[in-house]
Amino acid sequence: MNKLPDGWEEKYIEEVFEIRKNYTNARKDLDNNSNISYLHYGDIHKYYQHKLDCKNISLPKISENKLSKDINKLELVKNGDLIVVDVSEDYKGICSSVEVKNLSYKLVSVLHTLLLRDKGNYFADGYKGYIFYKNNVHKECCKVATGISVYGINRENLRKIKIPIPPLDEQKRIASALSKIDAYL
């Protein structure tokens, strides 16, 4: 990695994020009579980039009994979580990701996603959704992706990727600027 600006750090994904449980349910398990929303890797590839603002969207639903035998142990997505796609038909889509915001309902990440949770105030709100789109980070993801016609990255390879981490106040400024660009586009 290139020399970092003053005040920036470089850390492995596993140092700053917990990789939480996700589910392997396919779309055939959907049930619109349920109260649990479902985020599938295909939805991230097709509809979302950088952030998932849950306030104004309606996601598909899945039944609790399709997810777990013990409903009290469901791994639900939380505000600020980062959901990373672990498979793509091209290198461009490897590690596409969204940061979750304005979540007021139950949500699970499923099928070909990795659920990452900040281990402790390493990141400003709004910044996490841009981490995997940085050229150097994305290149590292592509290097460890495997496959011939479909490329994938597993948990172990993701854990070992280094990411640059600016100071929190700088992250806020970066996230604000990039969000304005996203809104303009």
One Martini backbone bead per residue (centre of mass of N, CA, C, O) as a GRO file, in nm:
protein
  185
    1MET     BB    1   0.101   0.033   0.016
    2ASN     BB    2   0.083   0.343   0.035
    3LYS     BB    3   0.147   0.619   0.171
    4LEU     BB    4   0.018   0.765   0.443
    5PRO     BB    5  -0.134   0.990   0.590
    6ASP     BB    6  -0.147   1.173   0.843
    7GLY     BB    7  -0.318   0.974   1.097
    8TRP     BB    8  -0.319   0.721   0.957
    9GLU     BB    9  -0.421   0.380   0.924
   10GLU     BB   10  -0.342   0.023   0.921
   11LYS     BB   11  -0.578  -0.251   0.885
   12TYR     BB   12  -0.729  -0.530   0.944
   13ILE     BB   13  -1.036  -0.640   0.925
   14GLU     BB   14  -1.017  -0.822   1.191
   15GLU     BB   15  -0.951  -0.567   1.379
   16VAL     BB   16  -1.240  -0.389   1.307
   17PHE     BB   17  -1.411  -0.653   1.237
   18GLU     BB   18  -1.691  -0.840   1.252
   19ILE     BB   19  -1.791  -1.158   1.137
   20ARG     BB   20  -2.103  -1.245   1.090
   21LYS     BB   21  -2.391  -1.391   1.062
   22ASN     BB   22  -2.541  -1.560   0.799
   23TYR     BB   23  -2.755  -1.655   0.534
   24THR     BB   24  -2.866  -1.921   0.279
   25ASN     BB   25  -3.115  -1.810   0.161
   26ALA     BB   26  -3.336  -1.821  -0.084
   27ARG     BB   27  -3.601  -1.693  -0.261
   28LYS     BB   28  -3.792  -1.944  -0.202
   29ASP     BB   29  -3.819  -1.841   0.119
   30LEU     BB   30  -4.018  -1.639   0.078
   31ASP     BB   31  -4.245  -1.420   0.298
   32ASN     BB   32  -4.479  -1.160   0.301
   33ASN     BB   33  -4.597  -1.241   0.608
   34SER     BB   34  -4.356  -1.133   0.735
   35ASN     BB   35  -4.114  -0.940   0.966
   36ILE     BB   36  -3.858  -1.015   0.785
   37SER     BB   37  -3.600  -0.892   0.630
   38TYR     BB   38  -3.422  -0.923   0.301
   39LEU     BB   39  -3.074  -0.943   0.196
   40HIS     BB   40  -2.942  -0.974  -0.123
   41TYR     BB   41  -2.682  -0.971  -0.336
   42GLY     BB   42  -2.847  -0.885  -0.591
   43ASP     BB   43  -2.952  -0.618  -0.470
   44ILE     BB   44  -2.682  -0.480  -0.445
   45HIS     BB   45  -2.591  -0.497  -0.739
   46LYS     BB   46  -2.863  -0.354  -0.857
   47TYR     BB   47  -2.954  -0.108  -0.624
   48TYR     BB   48  -2.689  -0.081  -0.437
   49GLN     BB   49  -2.463   0.182  -0.299
   50HIS     BB   50  -2.288   0.217   0.009
   51LYS     BB   51  -2.610   0.241   0.086
   52LEU     BB   52  -2.885   0.153   0.322
   53ASP     BB   53  -3.187   0.315   0.323
   54CYS     BB   54  -3.458   0.200   0.520
   55LYS     BB   55  -3.685   0.420   0.519
   56ASN     BB   56  -3.763   0.404   0.174
   57ILE     BB   57  -3.792   0.083   0.181
   58SER     BB   58  -3.876  -0.244   0.033
   59LEU     BB   59  -3.828  -0.559   0.142
   60PRO     BB   60  -3.812  -0.863   0.149
   61LYS     BB   61  -3.947  -1.161   0.301
   62ILE     BB   62  -3.896  -1.379   0.594
   63SER     BB   63  -3.916  -1.655   0.773
   64GLU     BB   64  -3.806  -1.755   1.075
   65ASN     BB   65  -3.815  -2.076   1.024
   66LYS     BB   66  -3.596  -2.045   0.781
   67LEU     BB   67  -3.346  -1.951   0.973
   68SER     BB   68  -3.435  -2.072   1.272
   69LYS     BB   69  -3.496  -2.263   1.556
   70ASP     BB   70  -3.388  -2.005   1.723
   71ILE     BB   71  -3.528  -1.701   1.742
   72ASN     BB   72  -3.335  -1.570   1.971
   73LYS     BB   73  -3.067  -1.621   1.756
   74LEU     BB   74  -3.083  -1.405   1.565
   75GLU     BB   75  -2.903  -1.236   1.307
   76LEU     BB   76  -2.916  -0.903   1.311
   77VAL     BB   77  -2.923  -0.616   1.168
   78LYS     BB   78  -2.753  -0.302   1.206
   79ASN     BB   79  -2.681  -0.005   1.250
   80GLY     BB   80  -2.373   0.032   1.062
   81ASP     BB   81  -2.356  -0.197   0.904
   82LEU     BB   82  -2.174  -0.418   0.681
   83ILE     BB   83  -2.252  -0.530   0.350
   84VAL     BB   84  -2.093  -0.798   0.175
   85VAL     BB   85  -2.011  -0.918  -0.125
   86ASP     BB   86  -1.882  -1.260  -0.220
   87VAL     BB   87  -2.001  -1.231  -0.525
   88SER     BB   88  -1.915  -1.239  -0.887
   89GLU     BB   89  -1.903  -1.202  -1.246
   90ASP     BB   90  -1.697  -0.973  -1.163
   91TYR     BB   91  -1.452  -0.770  -1.039
   92LYS     BB   92  -1.619  -0.513  -0.984
   93GLY     BB   93  -1.826  -0.674  -0.770
   94ILE     BB   94  -1.628  -0.718  -0.566
   95CYS     BB   95  -1.725  -0.613  -0.257
   96SER     BB   96  -1.978  -0.509  -0.253
   97SER     BB   97  -2.144  -0.240  -0.059
   98VAL     BB   98  -2.332  -0.167   0.255
   99GLU     BB   99  -2.459   0.076   0.464
  100VAL     BB  100  -2.661   0.086   0.742
  101LYS     BB  101  -2.965   0.289   0.763
  102ASN     BB  102  -3.257   0.352   0.918
  103LEU     BB  103  -3.321   0.106   1.109
  104SER     BB  104  -3.667  -0.030   1.222
  105TYR     BB  105  -3.619  -0.336   1.150
  106LYS     BB  106  -3.601  -0.653   1.057
  107LEU     BB  107  -3.273  -0.787   0.946
  108VAL     BB  108  -3.120  -0.992   0.693
  109SER     BB  109  -2.839  -1.158   0.571
  110VAL     BB  110  -2.793  -1.321   0.250
  111LEU     BB  111  -2.656  -1.481   0.028
  112HIS     BB  112  -2.351  -1.374  -0.048
  113THR     BB  113  -2.289  -1.251   0.242
  114LEU     BB  114  -2.126  -1.014   0.465
  115LEU     BB  115  -2.129  -0.938   0.813
  116LEU     BB  116  -2.024  -0.623   0.937
  117ARG     BB  117  -1.880  -0.515   1.257
  118ASP     BB  118  -1.783  -0.283   1.450
  119LYS     BB  119  -1.556  -0.315   1.724
  120GLY     BB  120  -1.485   0.015   1.793
  121ASN     BB  121  -1.494   0.318   1.673
  122TYR     BB  122  -1.343   0.334   1.374
  123PHE     BB  123  -1.617   0.455   1.248
  124ALA     BB  124  -1.801   0.659   1.065
  125ASP     BB  125  -2.082   0.752   0.967
  126GLY     BB  126  -2.086   0.665   0.613
  127TYR     BB  127  -1.793   0.533   0.552
  128LYS     BB  128  -1.805   0.216   0.515
  129GLY     BB  129  -1.942   0.212   0.221
  130TYR     BB  130  -1.638   0.295   0.083
  131ILE     BB  131  -1.400   0.098   0.137
  132PHE     BB  132  -1.436  -0.118  -0.118
  133TYR     BB  133  -1.396   0.131  -0.341
  134LYS     BB  134  -1.114   0.143  -0.309
  135ASN     BB  135  -0.862   0.066  -0.505
  136ASN     BB  136  -0.670  -0.089  -0.309
  137VAL     BB  137  -0.889  -0.269  -0.181
  138HIS     BB  138  -1.011  -0.391  -0.436
  139LYS     BB  139  -0.750  -0.523  -0.538
  140GLU     BB  140  -0.724  -0.718  -0.299
  141CYS     BB  141  -0.986  -0.866  -0.350
  142CYS     BB  142  -0.912  -0.967  -0.638
  143LYS     BB  143  -0.657  -1.136  -0.557
  144VAL     BB  144  -0.842  -1.340  -0.357
  145ALA     BB  145  -1.017  -1.422  -0.567
  146THR     BB  146  -1.221  -1.689  -0.687
  147GLY     BB  147  -1.239  -1.824  -1.014
  148ILE     BB  148  -1.383  -1.812  -1.348
  149SER     BB  149  -1.700  -1.697  -1.387
  150VAL     BB  150  -1.700  -1.680  -1.073
  151TYR     BB  151  -1.639  -1.465  -0.800
  152GLY     BB  152  -1.475  -1.518  -0.477
  153ILE     BB  153  -1.494  -1.446  -0.119
  154ASN     BB  154  -1.374  -1.525   0.186
  155ARG     BB  155  -1.342  -1.478   0.515
  156GLU     BB  156  -1.037  -1.524   0.538
  157ASN     BB  157  -0.950  -1.329   0.312
  158LEU     BB  158  -1.089  -1.077   0.424
  159ARG     BB  159  -0.940  -1.054   0.701
  160LYS     BB  160  -0.645  -0.994   0.538
  161ILE     BB  161  -0.731  -0.716   0.467
  162LYS     BB  162  -0.617  -0.400   0.410
  163ILE     BB  163  -0.698  -0.080   0.563
  164PRO     BB  164  -0.757   0.248   0.552
  165ILE     BB  165  -0.756   0.485   0.843
  166PRO     BB  166  -0.893   0.756   0.924
  167PRO     BB  167  -0.980   0.991   1.098
  168LEU     BB  168  -1.292   1.062   1.204
  169ASP     BB  169  -1.316   1.355   1.093
  170GLU     BB  170  -1.231   1.270   0.805
  171GLN     BB  171  -1.451   1.063   0.752
  172LYS     BB  172  -1.685   1.263   0.761
  173ARG     BB  173  -1.591   1.433   0.520
  174ILE     BB  174  -1.580   1.208   0.313
  175ALA     BB  175  -1.874   1.109   0.338
  176SER     BB  176  -2.005   1.377   0.265
  177ALA     BB  177  -1.881   1.415  -0.016
  178LEU     BB  178  -1.970   1.138  -0.140
  179SER     BB  179  -2.275   1.174  -0.092
  180LYS     BB  180  -2.305   1.419  -0.277
  181ILE     BB  181  -2.219   1.274  -0.531
  182ASP     BB  182  -2.433   1.053  -0.526
  183ALA     BB  183  -2.678   1.250  -0.537
  184TYR     BB  184  -2.600   1.374  -0.812
  185LEU     BB  185  -2.600   1.087  -0.967
   0.00000   0.00000   0.00000
